[in-house]
Amino acid sequence: MPQHFHFSRSHFTLTRFCFLGYVLFNFGFLMRDFIIKLSVIWFWRVSMSDISSSDLSVIESQLKGKTLQIYWYLLRSSDSKVGVREIQRSLGLSSPSVAAHHLEKLLSLGLVEKSVRGEYFLTQEVKVGLLRFFTRLGRFLVPRYLFYCLWLSTMFVLYLALYWPTGSIHNIAAILFGSVANLILWFETVRLWRQKPF
């Protein structure tokens, strides 16, 4: 009997701990806009101190459609120079002139530079529009929520592995809470991933 009581107490304590973890995580999820704003401010101070807020507004209004698509491609190839035909072939644009037009637009916005050989390379990385919700991971740009998804999913699977559903109210609440939180986060991550230019 004492051993059974000890197990129940331990199980109850871990369940409360996991439940508290889920609550704290969702609090962080609700604060995501605040965190994103702080990261944008930090990014401005570190690498965009020479860009005014009015310039950023102009960049955000122009960085759409195929222009954003080409800029996204350059972000993924930030360490190399690319030519007009390479971009046209890689992105499946109708002609080199279309690629050149949008590259010149990026040049006028001060986001790229042009070498003497006619190749373009990235000089400024900005976080405007859709780009606010993505972060660099090597050569890839991934949704910021992906890291939260992986963390919460790992925590949830670990909980299920250690404490399989027992039917207690705390166990059911923790599983329900974790399932809903995982579904919401993965839905938002997939939705953002589908909005990327290519």
NORVEN-V518474 format. One line per field, one symbol per residue. psi: psi as a letter, one per 20 degrees, with the letter a starting at -180 (. if undefined). A space follows every 10 residues. Layout:
psi = ???
//
This chain:
psi = ghgghgghgg ggghghgggh ggghghghhh jhhggggghg gggghgjkhj prhhhhhggh hhmrchghgg hgghhilijr qqrghggggh ikqhrhhggh ghhhghghij hrrprhjjqq qpippqnqch hhjqqpncjq oqqhihhhgh gggghghhgh hhnqpiiqhh ggggggghgg ggggghghgh gghiiqh.
//
